[in-house]
């Protein structure tokens, strides 16, 4: 599994901890930046990770900014992306189990790094249940198709 990680300046430190944690587990990780604490625009990094997931170059992505809100909004503009902003292990698990989230979005200014790493581990090991949840995701895909045709 290929995992893309990205952050803005507010999420930089947590993103670096996550990347190190994943590499120590032997995961295939690609860092899409940012690479420091200097102020940057979060959409640039959300776009890089979301595009890689959307186009299938990466299997999953993890994004971190101050609250996670902006990253999740930007990432969800891409087809085939289901970015889930999560604040605890339960929501991270459920984002996979029921929503087949392929991008986990975390709040660097809200989450303790120990909790965030537990969330990442839970998110990566949790499988999508399918069934009735697949039907709901199919409806979302239809919405994407309908409105992407009309987007200018």
Secondary structure, 3 states (H helix, E strand, C coil): CEEEEEECHHHHHHHHHHHHHHHHCCCEEEECCCCCCCCCCHHHHHHHHHHHHHCCCCCEEEEEECCCHHHHHHHCCCCCCCEEECCCHHHHHHHHHCCCCCEEEEECCCCCHHHHHHHHHHHHHCCCCCCHHHHHHHHHHHHHHHHHHHCC
